[in-house]
Amino acid sequence: MLTSKTPKLDLHGEELALVYSLVTEFINDNYKMGNTEIIIIHGKSTNIITNEVHNILKENKLVKKFYLNNWNLGETIVNLY
């Protein structure tokens, strides 16, 4: 369940070249801490960052599922194993 304490990674203003390492480290850290739900904020302008984030999530073995937040399309909600 999403709450104000759900871990969030905000990628606004980040360079595309850094997105892979930031997202991967965020997932690994939260998996180690036992968090099963996280939020990645990518914005909703050109979808360049969104597409990169979703490609990373598709390949990550710690990710159970992910989906855009229906109430805020600039966020992706990620469920970890």
C-alpha distances in whole Angstrom, upper triangle without the diagonal:
4,6,10,10,8,12,14,17,19,22,24,28,27,30,29,31,29,25,26,26,23,21,22,22,19,17,20,19,15,16,19,17,14,11,10,8,10,11,15,17,20,22,23,27,29,26,28,25,22,25,25,21,21,24,23,20,22,24,22,22,18,16,15,14,14,14,15,13,14,14,16,18,18,15,14,11,11,10,13,15
4,7,8,6,9,11,14,16,19,21,24,24,27,27,29,26,23,24,24,21,19,21,21,17,16,19,18,15,16,19,17,15,12,11,8,8,9,12,14,17,18,20,24,26,23,25,22,20,23,23,20,20,23,22,19,21,24,21,22,19,17,16,15,13,13,13,11,13,12,13,15,15,12,12,9,11,11,13,16
4,5,5,9,11,14,16,19,21,24,25,28,28,30,27,24,25,25,22,20,22,22,18,18,20,19,15,18,20,17,16,12,13,10,10,10,14,15,19,19,21,25,27,25,27,24,22,25,25,22,22,26,24,22,24,26,24,25,21,19,19,18,17,17,16,13,15,14,14,17,17,14,14,12,14,14,16,19
4,6,8,9,13,14,18,19,22,23,26,27,29,26,23,25,25,21,20,22,21,17,18,21,19,16,19,20,17,17,14,15,12,11,11,14,14,18,18,21,24,27,25,27,23,22,25,25,22,23,26,25,22,26,27,25,26,23,21,22,21,19,18,17,14,17,15,15,17,17,14,15,13,15,16,18,21
4,6,9,12,14,18,20,23,23,26,27,28,25,23,24,23,20,18,20,19,15,16,18,15,13,16,17,14,14,11,12,10,10,10,13,15,18,20,23,26,28,26,27,24,23,26,25,22,23,26,24,21,25,26,23,24,21,20,20,20,18,19,19,16,19,17,17,19,18,15,16,14,14,15,16,19
4,6,10,13,16,18,21,21,24,24,26,23,20,21,20,17,15,17,16,13,13,15,14,10,13,15,12,12,9,9,7,6,7,10,12,16,18,20,24,26,23,24,21,19,22,22,18,19,22,20,18,21,23,20,21,17,16,17,16,15,15,15,13,16,16,15,17,16,13,12,10,11,11,13,16
4,7,10,13,16,19,18,21,21,22,19,17,18,17,14,12,14,13,9,10,12,10,8,11,13,11,11,8,10,8,5,6,9,11,14,16,19,23,24,22,22,19,18,21,20,16,18,20,18,16,20,21,18,19,16,15,16,16,15,16,16,15,18,17,16,17,15,12,12,10,10,12,12,15
4,6,10,12,15,15,18,18,20,17,14,16,15,12,11,13,12,9,10,13,12,10,13,15,14,15,11,12,10,6,5,6,7,11,13,16,19,21,19,19,16,15,18,17,14,16,18,16,15,19,20,18,19,17,15,17,16,14,15,14,13,16,16,14,15,12,9,10,9,10,13,14,17
4,6,9,12,11,14,14,16,13,11,12,12,8,8,11,10,7,10,13,12,11,14,16,15,16,13,14,12,8,6,5,6,8,11,15,17,19,17,16,13,13,16,14,11,14,16,14,14,17,18,16,19,16,15,18,17,14,15,14,14,18,17,15,15,12,10,10,11,11,14,15,18
4,6,9,9,12,13,15,12,10,13,13,10,10,13,13,11,13,16,15,15,18,20,19,20,17,18,15,11,9,6,5,6,9,12,14,16,15,15,11,12,15,14,12,15,17,15,15,19,20,19,22,20,18,21,19,16,16,15,14,18,17,13,14,10,9,11,12,14,17,18,22
4,6,5,9,9,12,9,7,11,12,8,9,13,13,11,14,17,16,16,19,21,21,22,20,20,17,14,11,7,6,5,8,11,13,13,12,12,8,10,13,11,10,13,15,14,15,18,19,18,21,20,18,21,20,17,17,15,16,19,18,15,14,10,10,11,14,15,18,19,23
4,6,9,10,13,12,10,14,15,12,13,16,17,15,17,20,20,20,23,25,24,26,23,23,20,16,13,10,7,6,7,10,11,12,12,12,9,11,14,13,12,16,18,17,18,21,22,22,25,24,22,24,22,19,18,16,16,19,18,14,14,10,11,13,16,18,21,23,26
4,7,9,12,11,10,14,15,13,14,18,18,17,20,22,22,22,25,27,27,28,26,26,23,20,17,13,11,9,10,12,12,13,13,12,10,13,15,14,14,18,19,18,20,23,24,23,27,26,24,27,25,22,22,20,20,23,22,18,17,13,15,17,19,21,24,25,29
4,6,8,7,7,11,11,9,11,14,15,14,17,19,19,20,23,24,25,26,24,25,22,19,16,13,11,9,11,14,14,14,13,11,9,12,14,12,12,16,17,15,17,20,21,20,24,23,22,25,24,21,21,19,20,23,23,19,18,14,15,16,19,19,23,23,27
4,5,6,7,10,11,10,12,15,16,16,18,20,21,22,24,26,27,28,26,27,25,21,19,15,14,11,13,15,15,14,13,11,9,12,14,11,12,16,16,15,18,20,20,20,24,24,23,26,25,22,22,21,23,25,25,22,20,17,17,18,21,21,25,25,28
4,5,5,8,10,10,11,13,15,16,17,19,21,22,23,25,26,28,26,26,24,20,18,14,14,11,13,15,14,12,11,8,7,10,11,8,10,13,13,12,15,17,17,18,21,22,21,24,22,20,20,19,21,24,25,21,19,16,17,17,20,20,23,23,26
4,6,7,8,10,11,13,14,16,17,19,20,22,23,25,26,28,26,26,25,22,20,16,16,14,16,18,18,16,15,12,10,13,13,10,12,15,14,12,16,18,17,17,21,22,21,25,24,22,23,22,24,27,28,25,22,19,19,19,22,21,24,24,26
4,6,6,6,9,10,11,12,14,16,17,18,20,21,23,25,23,24,22,19,18,14,14,13,16,18,18,17,16,13,10,13,14,11,11,15,14,12,15,18,17,16,20,20,19,23,22,20,22,21,23,26,27,23,22,18,18,18,20,19,22,22,24
4,6,5,6,8,10,10,12,14,15,16,18,20,21,22,21,21,19,16,14,11,11,10,13,15,16,15,13,11,8,10,11,8,7,11,11,9,11,14,14,14,17,17,16,20,19,17,18,17,19,23,23,20,18,15,15,14,16,16,19,18,21
4,6,5,6,8,10,11,12,14,16,16,18,20,21,20,20,19,16,15,12,14,13,16,18,19,18,15,13,10,12,12,8,8,10,9,7,10,12,11,11,14,15,14,18,18,16,18,18,21,24,25,22,20,18,16,15,17,15,18,17,20
4,6,5,6,8,10,10,12,14,15,16,18,20,19,20,19,16,16,13,15,14,18,21,22,21,18,16,13,15,15,12,11,14,13,10,12,15,13,12,15,15,15,19,19,18,20,21,23,26,27,24,22,20,18,17,18,16,19,17,20
4,6,5,6,9,10,11,12,14,16,17,18,17,18,17,14,13,10,12,12,15,18,20,20,17,16,12,14,15,12,10,13,14,11,12,15,15,13,16,15,15,19,19,17,19,19,20,24,24,21,20,17,15,15,16,15,17,16,19
4,6,5,6,9,10,11,12,14,15,17,15,15,14,11,10,8,10,11,14,17,19,19,16,15,11,12,13,10,7,10,11,8,8,12,12,10,13,12,11,15,15,13,15,16,17,21,22,19,18,15,13,12,13,11,14,13,16
4,5,5,6,9,10,11,12,14,15,14,15,15,12,13,11,14,14,18,21,22,22,19,17,14,15,15,12,10,12,12,8,9,12,10,8,11,10,10,14,15,14,17,18,20,24,25,22,21,19,16,14,15,12,14,12,14
4,5,5,6,9,10,11,12,14,14,15,15,13,14,12,15,16,19,22,24,24,21,20,16,17,18,15,13,15,15,12,12,15,14,11,13,12,13,16,17,17,19,20,22,25,26,24,23,20,18,16,16,14,15,13,16
4,6,5,6,9,10,11,12,11,12,12,9,10,9,12,14,17,20,23,23,20,19,16,16,17,15,12,14,15,12,11,15,15,12,14,11,12,15,16,15,17,18,18,22,23,20,20,18,15,13,13,11,13,11,14
4,6,5,6,9,10,11,9,10,10,8,10,10,13,15,18,21,24,24,21,20,16,16,17,15,12,13,14,10,9,13,12,9,10,8,8,11,13,12,15,17,18,21,22,21,20,18,15,13,12,9,10,8,11
4,6,5,6,9,10,10,11,12,11,14,13,17,18,22,25,27,27,24,23,19,19,20,17,15,16,16,13,12,15,13,10,10,8,10,13,15,15,19,20,21,25,26,24,24,22,19,17,15,12,13,10,11
4,5,5,6,9,9,11,12,11,13,14,17,19,22,25,28,28,25,24,21,21,22,20,17,18,19,16,15,18,17,13,14,11,13,16,17,17,20,21,22,26,26,24,24,22,19,17,16,14,14,11,13
4,5,5,6,5,8,9,8,11,12,15,18,21,24,27,28,25,24,21,20,22,20,16,18,19,16,14,17,17,13,14,10,11,13,15,15,18,19,19,23,23,22,22,21,17,15,13,11,11,9,11
4,5,5,6,7,9,10,13,14,18,20,24,26,29,29,26,26,22,21,22,20,17,18,19,16,14,16,15,12,11,7,9,11,14,15,18,20,21,24,25,24,24,23,19,17,14,11,10,7,8
4,5,8,10,12,13,16,17,21,23,26,29,32,32,29,28,25,24,25,23,20,21,22,18,17,19,18,14,14,10,13,15,17,18,22,24,24,28,28,27,27,26,22,20,18,15,14,11,11
4,6,9,11,12,15,17,20,23,26,29,32,32,30,29,26,25,26,25,21,22,24,20,18,21,21,17,16,13,15,16,18,19,22,23,23,27,27,26,27,25,21,20,17,15,14,11,12
4,6,9,11,15,17,20,23,26,29,32,33,30,30,26,25,26,25,21,22,23,20,18,20,20,16,15,12,13,14,16,17,20,22,22,25,26,25,26,25,21,19,16,14,11,9,9
4,6,7,11,14,17,20,23,25,28,30,27,27,23,22,24,23,19,19,21,19,16,19,19,16,15,11,12,12,14,14,17,19,18,21,22,21,22,21,18,16,13,10,9,7,9
4,7,11,13,17,19,22,24,28,28,25,26,23,21,22,21,18,17,20,17,14,16,17,14,13,10,9,9,11,12,14,16,16,19,20,20,21,20,16,14,11,8,6,5,6
4,7,10,13,16,19,21,24,25,22,23,20,18,20,19,16,16,18,16,13,16,17,15,15,11,10,10,10,10,11,13,13,16,17,16,17,17,13,11,7,6,5,6,9
4,7,10,13,16,18,21,23,20,20,17,15,18,17,13,14,17,15,12,15,17,14,15,12,10,12,11,10,11,12,12,15,16,14,15,14,10,9,6,5,7,8,11
4,6,10,12,14,18,19,17,18,14,13,15,15,11,12,16,14,12,15,17,15,17,14,12,14,12,9,10,10,9,13,13,11,12,10,7,6,5,6,9,11,15
4,6,9,12,15,16,13,14,11,9,12,12,8,10,13,12,10,14,16,14,17,15,13,15,13,10,10,10,10,14,14,11,11,9,6,5,7,8,11,13,16
4,6,9,12,14,12,13,10,9,12,12,10,12,15,14,13,17,19,18,20,19,16,18,16,13,12,10,10,13,13,9,9,6,4,6,9,11,14,16,20
4,7,9,10,8,9,6,6,9,10,8,10,13,13,13,16,18,18,21,20,17,19,17,13,13,10,11,14,14,11,9,6,6,8,11,13,16,18,22
4,6,8,8,10,8,7,11,12,11,13,16,16,16,19,21,21,24,23,20,22,19,16,14,11,11,13,13,9,8,4,7,9,13,15,19,21,25
4,6,6,9,9,7,11,13,12,13,16,17,17,19,22,22,25,25,22,23,20,16,14,10,11,12,12,9,6,5,8,11,14,17,20,23,27
4,6,8,9,9,11,13,14,15,17,19,20,21,24,24,28,27,25,26,23,19,17,14,15,16,16,12,10,8,12,14,18,20,24,26,30
4,5,8,8,9,11,13,14,16,17,19,20,22,23,27,27,24,26,23,20,18,15,17,18,18,15,12,11,14,15,19,21,24,26,30
4,6,5,6,8,10,10,12,14,15,16,18,20,23,23,21,22,19,16,14,12,14,16,17,14,10,9,11,12,16,17,21,23,26
4,5,5,6,9,10,11,13,14,16,17,19,22,23,21,23,20,17,16,15,17,19,20,17,14,12,13,14,17,18,22,23,26
4,5,5,6,9,10,11,12,14,16,17,20,20,18,20,18,15,15,13,15,18,19,15,13,10,11,11,15,16,19,20,24
4,5,5,6,9,10,11,12,15,15,19,19,16,18,15,12,11,10,12,14,16,13,10,8,9,8,12,13,17,18,22
4,5,5,6,9,10,11,13,14,18,19,16,18,15,13,12,11,15,17,19,16,13,12,12,11,14,14,18,19,22
4,5,5,6,9,10,11,13,16,17,15,18,16,13,14,14,17,19,21,18,15,13,13,12,15,14,18,18,21
4,5,5,6,9,10,11,14,14,12,15,13,10,11,11,14,17,19,16,13,12,10,9,11,11,14,15,18
4,5,5,6,9,10,13,14,11,13,10,8,9,10,13,16,18,16,13,12,11,8,11,10,13,14,17
4,5,5,7,9,12,14,12,14,12,11,12,13,17,19,22,20,17,16,15,12,14,13,15,16,18
4,6,5,6,10,11,10,13,12,11,13,14,17,20,22,20,18,16,15,12,14,12,14,14,16
4,5,5,8,9,6,9,8,7,10,12,15,18,20,18,16,16,13,10,11,8,10,10,13
4,6,8,10,8,9,8,9,11,14,17,19,22,21,18,18,16,12,13,11,12,12,14
4,6,9,8,11,11,12,15,17,20,23,25,24,21,21,19,15,16,13,14,13,14
4,6,6,9,10,11,14,17,20,23,25,23,21,21,18,15,14,11,12,10,11
4,5,8,10,12,16,19,21,24,27,25,24,23,20,17,16,12,11,9,9
4,6,9,11,15,18,20,23,25,24,23,22,19,15,14,10,9,6,6
4,6,7,11,14,16,19,21,20,19,19,16,12,11,7,6,5,6
4,7,11,14,16,19,21,21,20,20,17,13,11,8,5,5,6
4,7,11,13,15,18,18,16,17,14,10,8,6,5,7,9
4,7,9,12,15,14,13,13,10,7,6,4,6,9,12
4,6,9,12,11,10,11,9,6,5,7,9,12,15
4,6,9,8,6,8,6,4,6,9,12,15,18
4,5,5,5,8,6,6,6,10,12,16,19
4,6,6,9,9,9,10,13,15,19,22
4,7,9,9,11,11,15,17,21,24
4,5,6,9,10,14,17,20,24
4,5,7,10,13,17,20,23
4,7,10,13,17,20,23
4,7,10,13,16,20
4,6,10,13,16
4,7,10,14
4,6,10
4,7
4
